[in-house]
């Protein structure tokens, strides 16, 4: 089943079950997909699963930023709501890789690119993220690359 179809099916199930939070998150996600399809003039063929996963990653990142701001502002109730939304959105991403696997991919990329100094980190981060598309966060890759190139 395509990711877009899965989102729509899960939205219908959430509506039937009366799960308002999941319904609202999935409506927002469906809306993001439709708006992006219109932007990219892909209304007929639709977005690929990879493009949808990119949107999901972006939505998760926004929620993490909001969660941090709410925690800093002493609004733990709103931070908890954002955390729950992140857990709903995470189900539409591929399984996240462990730090050991990401570290191995980073080391592999460093060898492939013959990177030797911290000045090469941008190239290594970009190449690693393109290999691991959607399977890890950019921040994790950045930290590992900086450790490995010290």
N, C-alpha and C positions, 0 to 999 in steps of 0.2 A: 504494500500500500504506500502510495506517495505521502510524503510528509504533510502536504497541504490537505489531502483527504483525511489524514489522521487527525489533524487539528480540528477540522469541521466535524468529524464524527465525535471526537471528545467533547466538543462544544455542545453538540446535541445531547450527549449523555449527561453532561453537567447541568444542562437546562432541565432535563427530565428529573434528575436527582435533586434539584433545588440547591445545588452547590453554587452559591452566588459568587464567591471569590474566584473559583476556577472558571466559572462562566465569564466573568468580567475580564480575567487575564486572557482567556482564549479569544474573546471578542476583540480585545486590543491587538492581539497577535494576528488575527485574521485581517483586521483593518490595516495593520502594517504591511502585510503581504499584498493586499489589494492595492494599497497606495503605491507600493514599490513597483508592482506590475504596471500600473498606469504611468509612473515616472519613466520606467525603462521601456515603455511601449511594448510590453509583453503580455497584454491582457488576453490575447487569444491562446498563446501556448503556455502561459504561466511561468512562474519561477521554478528553477531547479531546486532540488532538496538542499544542495549546497548553499544556494542563495538564501533560502529560508533559514538555514542554520546560522548564517551570518546575521540575519535579522534577530534571531533568538539570542545570539551572543551579545548583540548590541543592547537588546532589552534587558538582559541580565546585568550587563555592565552598568546601565543606567540605574537599575534597582540597587546595585551594590553601592554606587555613589550616594544615592538617596538614603540608603540604610545608614551609611557612615555619618551623613549630615544629621539624620534624626538622632542617632546615638550621641553625637557631639552636642546636640541641642537638648538632650535630656528627654527625648520623646521615644521611650522604649516601646510604647504601644505601636507607633507608626513604623519603627524599625522592624518589629516583629512581623508586621503586615508585609513589608517589603521582602523579608526573609522567606515568608510563605509563598509569595509570588515567584521568587527565584526558584524555589523547589518545584513549583509547577512547570516553569519554563525549562528547567534543566532536563525534564523528561523528553524534550524534543531535540536534544543534542546527542551526538554519538557519545559513547562511554568515554569518560575522561581518563587519560593515561596517568599512570603513577609517576612520581617524580624520578624514579630510577630509569624508567623507559624514556622520559623526556631528556634526562641527562645523557643517556646513551645516544639519542638522536642528535643532541647538540654536539657531542664529541665527534660523532660521525660527520656532521656538517663542517665542523672546524677542520677536520682532516681533509675533507673534500675540497674546501675552499683555501686550504693552506693558510688559514688565519693564524697570526702570531701575536698580535697586540690588541689592546683594548680599542684601538682605532678601527679595527675590523668588525666590531660588535654589531653595528647596524646591518651589515651584509649578512652576518651569521644569523641574527635574530630573524630577519626577513626570510631567509632561505629555510630556516627551521620551521617557522610558522606556516610557510606554504606547504611544507611536507606534512605537518600535523594539523592541518586545517580543521578547526572546530573541536579538536581532541584535547586541547589544553588552552590555558589562558596566556596571553601575551606577557603578562607581568611575571609569570613563573619562568617562561623562556628567557626573558630579559635578565632575571636574577641569576639563573644558571649560567647563561653565556658570560656574564660579568665575572662570576666565580671562576669559570674555566679559563678565561683569558687574562687573569691576573698575572 
